[in-house]
Amino acid sequence: MRKQPLIAGTAGAVSMLLLAACSSGGSSDASSASGPAGPLAACPSTVVIQTDWYPEPEHGGLYEAIDQSKATIDAKKGHYSGPLKADPNITLEIRAGGPFVGYQDDTSLIYQDTSILLGYVNTDEQVKLSNTQPTIAVMAPLAKSPQVLMWDPTKYDFKTFADIGKSDAKVLYFQGASYVDWMVNKGWLRKDQLDSGYDGSPTRFVSGEGIVQQGFVTSEPYQYEKELDAWKKPVSYLMIADAGFTGYSQPLVGIPSVVKENEACLKKLVPALQQAQADFIKDPVATNAAITDYLKQIDQFWQISPERAANAVSLMKSLKIVDNGTDGVLGSFDDKRQQENLTLFSDIYKAQNIEVKPGLTTADLSTNEFLDTSIHY
């Protein structure tokens, strides 16, 4: 399911005060308490990373980074914590998103709570909020977005997204999805067929009304075909990224001033996360088990079977959702791609009368400076 959170158009009063404090060089909570002597001694004693949804295999590299034999869980808050494998003196706290944070987007959260060092913020959101809540990405765990539009193949035989726009199908999606605006601008989808009322439930899809619905190739197709009793038959889909919507999905970002203050930490932390991502993709069994067990303890509607988790990682490999960057480095950003993203998203938001940061450049969106160039998948 994985909700794409709504993106706030403007920062709230609290967020703007925090921005002002950070911009003036004030020290953030994320860098105020360094850990004991060790490889990551320059980091806070507890490194907090905010995710955008429930725990899932797409977040696997973060969980892989923790010594799971010593992990602790706060099921009510959705916090998973434990010593970093790279430096057991440092605790990594992974915070779940979605209902645990009132469906707020990660940009808002990292501006509200300065104990958060990094969070997941997609490139389109970075561009949209660049003038009010700027963020800079320091690592791209996913090289390709797993986002899809999917449908019942007994009702439709779409070969392209433009085929969807020529049909009578309703397109069900979470409000705020910029790829939908992009497809409308390209003439692939029609405004009169859009329905932004998706709530994550499969109810309308399985009703037989011929819905085209958003999803993630790593989740819904397997779930619907293999596990959803109300369906349990094939679905067809097209991947958004394959059509040219190439924004980075779930890159790790921080407030620029906080990233600057924590340079010494990030020079050690980011390579540790790179290595954890590589290790997870190569051997995901133990970490997938930790994620599925954690979900059971959270005891909410979002559950992932071991089989679906294994399938997700298999697809992340085969579809190159996790892959080295064009420079051969795991987690790197491609500047040419970022320039294309900057142009694409700026045009989308200009048409919506949303002002992006004047003079915004690719260097404002991402940096490869903290990556270990020897780490690859």
C-alpha positions in Angstrom: 0.0 0.0 0.0 2.5 2.6 1.2 0.9 6.0 1.4 2.7 8.9 -0.3 2.3 11.6 2.3 0.7 14.9 1.5 3.4 17.6 1.0 2.8 20.8 2.9 2.8 23.8 0.6 4.1 26.1 3.2 6.0 25.6 6.5 4.1 26.1 9.7 5.2 28.7 12.3 7.2 26.1 14.3 9.0 24.9 11.2 9.9 28.4 10.1 11.3 29.2 13.5 13.4 26.0 13.4 14.6 26.9 9.9 15.7 30.3 11.1 17.5 28.8 14.0 19.3 26.4 11.8 20.1 28.9 9.2 21.7 31.2 11.8 24.2 28.5 12.7 22.5 27.4 15.9 23.4 23.9 17.0 20.7 21.2 16.5 19.8 18.5 18.9 21.1 16.0 16.3 24.6 17.1 16.8 24.6 18.2 20.4 25.6 15.0 22.1 28.5 13.0 20.6 28.9 9.3 21.3 31.8 7.6 23.1 35.1 7.0 21.4 34.7 4.7 18.4 34.6 4.9 14.6 31.5 7.0 14.7 32.5 9.1 17.7 31.6 12.3 15.9 28.0 11.2 15.7 25.2 11.8 18.3 25.1 9.0 20.8 21.7 8.2 19.3 21.3 8.7 15.5 17.6 9.1 14.6 16.4 8.4 11.1 12.7 9.0 10.2 11.1 6.7 7.6 8.1 7.4 5.5 5.9 4.4 6.3 5.7 1.2 8.3 8.8 -1.0 8.3 9.3 -2.8 5.0 12.0 -4.4 2.9 12.6 -1.1 1.0 14.0 0.1 4.4 16.0 -3.0 4.8 19.4 -1.4 4.8 18.6 0.6 7.9 17.6 -2.4 9.9 20.6 -4.3 8.5 22.8 -1.6 10.1 21.6 -2.5 13.6 22.8 -5.4 15.7 19.4 -7.1 15.8 20.3 -9.4 18.7 20.4 -6.2 20.9 17.5 -4.3 19.2 14.6 -2.9 21.3 11.1 -2.0 20.1 8.7 0.7 21.2 5.6 -0.7 19.5 3.4 2.2 20.5 5.7 4.8 19.0 7.0 2.7 16.1 10.6 3.1 17.1 13.2 0.3 16.4 16.6 0.9 18.1 19.8 -0.9 18.6 23.6 -0.5 18.4 25.1 0.1 15.1 27.2 -2.8 13.7 29.7 -0.3 12.5 30.1 1.2 16.0 28.2 -0.4 18.9 28.8 2.8 21.0 26.2 4.5 18.8 22.5 3.7 18.9 20.5 3.9 15.6 16.8 4.7 16.2 14.6 4.0 13.2 11.2 5.7 13.4 8.2 4.5 11.5 6.1 7.0 9.5 2.5 6.8 8.3 0.0 6.6 11.2 2.7 6.8 13.8 3.3 10.4 12.9 -0.2 11.4 11.8 0.7 10.8 8.2 3.0 13.9 8.2 5.7 14.0 5.5 9.3 13.6 6.6 10.2 17.2 5.6 7.8 18.6 8.2 9.0 16.1 10.8 12.8 16.9 10.5 12.0 20.6 10.8 9.8 20.1 13.8 12.0 17.6 15.7 15.7 18.5 15.6 16.7 15.1 17.2 16.1 13.6 13.7 19.3 13.6 11.7 18.0 12.2 8.4 14.7 11.3 6.8 13.2 9.9 3.6 12.2 12.7 1.2 11.6 12.1 -2.5 13.3 14.4 -5.0 10.0 16.0 -6.1 9.2 16.9 -2.5 12.7 18.4 -2.2 12.1 20.6 -5.1 8.5 21.6 -4.1 9.6 22.7 -0.6 13.0 24.1 -1.6 12.0 27.7 -0.9 10.5 27.1 2.6 12.0 23.8 4.0 15.1 23.0 2.0 16.7 19.6 2.3 19.8 18.0 0.9 20.2 14.2 0.2 23.3 12.4 1.2 22.5 8.8 0.0 20.2 7.1 -2.4 19.4 3.6 -1.0 17.1 3.0 -4.0 18.3 3.8 -7.5 14.9 3.4 -9.1 11.4 4.1 -7.8 9.2 1.0 -7.2 6.0 3.1 -7.8 3.5 1.6 -10.3 0.0 2.0 -11.6 -1.8 -1.4 -11.7 -5.0 -2.8 -13.1 -7.1 -6.0 -13.7 -5.7 -7.5 -17.0 -9.1 -9.1 -17.7 -10.6 -5.6 -18.1 -7.7 -3.7 -19.7 -4.7 -4.4 -21.9 -2.6 -1.2 -21.4 0.8 -1.1 -23.0 1.6 2.5 -22.1 0.4 5.1 -19.6 -1.1 7.0 -22.5 -3.4 4.0 -23.1 -4.8 4.5 -19.7 -5.8 8.1 -20.6 -7.6 6.8 -23.7 -9.8 4.5 -21.5 -12.7 5.0 -19.3 -10.8 3.8 -16.2 -10.7 5.8 -13.0 -7.1 6.3 -11.7 -7.1 6.0 -7.9 -4.1 7.5 -6.1 -3.0 9.3 -3.0 -3.5 13.1 -3.2 -0.3 15.0 -3.8 1.4 12.4 -6.1 3.4 14.6 -8.5 3.8 11.8 -11.1 0.0 12.1 -11.7 0.4 15.9 -12.4 3.3 15.0 -14.7 1.3 12.5 -16.7 -1.6 14.9 -17.0 0.8 17.6 -18.3 2.1 15.1 -20.9 -1.4 14.3 -22.0 -1.2 10.7 -20.8 -3.9 11.0 -18.2 -7.1 13.1 -18.2 -8.1 15.2 -15.2 -11.7 13.8 -15.4 -10.5 10.3 -14.7 -8.4 11.1 -11.6 -9.6 10.1 -8.1 -7.3 11.2 -5.3 -9.4 9.4 -2.7 -7.2 6.3 -2.3 -6.9 5.3 1.3 -4.7 2.3 1.0 -7.5 -0.2 1.1 -7.9 -2.7 -1.8 -11.7 -2.4 -1.5 -12.4 -0.5 -4.7 -9.8 -2.4 -6.7 -11.4 -5.8 -5.9 -15.0 -4.5 -6.4 -14.7 -5.1 -10.1 -15.4 -1.5 -11.2 -12.2 -1.4 -13.3 -9.9 0.8 -11.2 -6.4 1.7 -12.1 -4.6 2.0 -8.7 -1.3 3.2 -7.5 1.0 0.7 -5.8 4.5 -0.5 -5.4 5.9 -3.3 -7.5 7.6 -4.7 -4.4 4.3 -5.0 -2.6 0.8 -4.9 -4.1 1.2 -7.2 -7.1 2.4 -10.1 -4.9 0.0 -9.3 -2.1 -3.0 -9.1 -4.4 -2.1 -12.2 -6.5 -0.9 -14.5 -3.7 -2.4 -13.3 -0.4 -5.5 -11.2 -0.8 -8.4 -13.6 -0.5 -10.8 -11.1 -2.2 -8.6 -11.2 -5.3 -5.9 -13.9 -5.7 -5.5 -13.6 -9.4 -3.1 -11.7 -11.7 -2.7 -7.9 -11.9 -0.8 -6.0 -14.6 1.2 -2.8 -14.0 3.5 -0.2 -15.5 6.4 1.3 -13.5 6.5 5.1 -13.3 10.3 5.2 -13.5 10.3 3.3 -16.8 8.3 6.2 -18.4 10.8 8.8 -17.5 9.8 9.9 -14.1 13.2 9.5 -12.6 13.1 11.3 -9.2 15.0 9.5 -6.5 12.7 7.5 -4.2 13.4 7.6 -0.5 16.8 9.2 -0.5 18.2 10.0 2.9 18.1 13.8 3.4 18.8 16.3 6.1 18.4 20.1 6.7 21.3 21.7 5.0 22.6 23.4 8.1 22.3 20.2 10.1 24.2 18.2 7.4 26.9 20.9 7.6 27.2 20.7 11.4 27.4 16.9 11.2 29.9 16.5 8.4 32.3 14.5 10.5 29.6 12.1 11.6 28.2 11.6 8.1 31.6 10.8 6.7 31.5 7.7 8.8 27.7 7.1 9.1 26.9 7.2 5.4 29.5 4.5 4.4 28.1 2.3 7.2 24.6 2.7 5.7 26.0 2.0 2.2 27.6 -1.2 3.4 24.4 -2.3 5.3 22.3 -1.8 2.2 24.8 -3.9 0.1 24.8 -6.6 2.8 21.0 -6.6 3.0 20.4 -7.0 -0.7 23.0 -9.8 -0.9 21.6 -11.7 2.1 18.2 -10.4 3.3 16.9 -13.4 5.2 17.7 -12.4 8.8 16.8 -8.7 8.4 13.5 -9.5 6.6 12.6 -11.8 9.5 13.4 -9.0 11.9 11.1 -6.6 9.9 8.2 -9.1 9.7 8.5 -9.9 13.4 8.6 -6.2 14.3 5.4 -5.7 12.3 3.7 -8.4 14.3 4.7 -6.6 17.5 3.3 -3.3 16.2 0.1 -5.2 15.7 -1.5 -2.9 13.2 -3.1 -3.5 9.8 0.2 -3.3 7.8 1.7 -6.8 7.8 4.2 -8.4 5.4 4.6 -12.2 5.1 8.1 -13.7 4.9 7.2 -14.7 1.3 6.3 -11.2 0.3 9.4 -9.8 1.9 11.6 -12.3 0.0 9.8 -11.4 -3.2 10.3 -7.7 -2.6 14.1 -8.1 -2.4 14.1 -10.4 -5.4 12.4 -7.7 -7.4 14.7 -5.0 -6.0 17.5 -7.0 -7.5 16.0 -8.0 -10.8 14.4 -4.6 -11.6 17.5 -2.7 -10.4 15.5 -0.8 -7.8 18.7 -1.2 -5.7 21.7 -0.7 -7.9 25.0 1.2 -8.1 24.9 4.7 -9.5 26.2 5.6 -12.9 29.6 6.0 -11.2 29.6 2.5 -9.9 29.0 3.6 -6.3 26.1 2.3 -4.3 23.9 5.1 -3.1 25.3 7.9 -5.4 23.4 10.6 -7.2 23.8 11.2 -10.9 24.1 14.9 -11.7 22.7 14.7 -15.2 19.6 12.8 -13.8 19.3 15.4 -11.0 19.4 18.2 -13.5 16.6 16.5 -15.5 14.6 16.1 -12.3 15.1 19.7 -11.3 13.7 20.8 -14.7 10.9 18.3 -14.6 9.7 19.1 -11.1 10.2 22.9 -11.4 7.9 22.9 -14.5 5.3 20.9 -12.6 5.2 23.3 -9.6 5.5 26.4 -11.8 2.2 25.3 -13.4 0.7 25.0 -9.9 2.0 28.5 -8.9 4.3 27.0 -6.3 7.5 28.9 -6.0 10.7 26.8 -5.8 13.9 28.3 -4.5 15.2 30.9 -6.9 18.4 29.6 -8.5 17.9 26.1 -7.2 20.7 23.8 -8.4 21.5 20.1 -8.3 24.0 20.8 -5.6 21.1 22.1 -3.4 19.3 18.7 -3.8 22.1 16.1 -3.2 25.7 15.5 -2.5 28.0 12.5 -3.0 30.6 13.9 -0.6 30.0 11.4 2.2 29.9 8.2 0.2 32.6 5.6 0.2 33.4 5.2 -3.5 34.7 1.6 -2.8 31.3 0.3 -1.8 29.2 -1.2 -4.5 26.5 -3.8 -5.0 
